[in-house]
Amino acid sequence: MYWMNSAIDIEEGDVVHWWGGGNPHTKNPVVISNYGPFYLDMGVGNYFGVNYGNYVTWLDLYNQHISRNIQNYDNKDNVLGAEVCLWSEINNQYTHHMKIWIRSSSFAERVWNKESFNPKPDFFGRVTAHERLMNRRGIPTAPATCQQCEYHPEFC
């Protein structure tokens, strides 16, 4: 990872993992993970119980698009992709699955999808079907939405 104020030399061919806001100021390929909208612990609170931001729902993450987060980058064409982050300071074996899967799945579809920013009605069906598939495979997930949205997305 490259930190803006560090003395790390970035060589040609290195891929930079950029965590944070601002501009990485590099011509190297970049993977972004902005600490605000891409941080899955937002709104949950830290280990002191202090809240640092609003909770980021799966729909909030779905509405993120990589182009919104690279507007001020020097070399937009060098952005390879993005990732969401979940830190471990307030997670354990009982909470991490619930925080990660549906929201990161929604984000992944949005980041790699070149279509418009608005969720299509068929996405509600896909995200709830994905939730059921993960649960059948033994991966506990938080509910994406109510079943009503899967069967009648026009109401959601």
ABEGO torsion letter per residue (X at the ends): XBBAABABBBBBGBBBBBBEBEBAGBABBBBBBBABAABAABGAEBAAGBBBEBBBBAAAAAABBAAAAAAABABAAABAEBBBBBBAAABBAAAAAAAAAAAAAAAAAAAABABBABBBAAAAAAAAAAAAAAAAAGBBBBBABBAAAAABAAAX
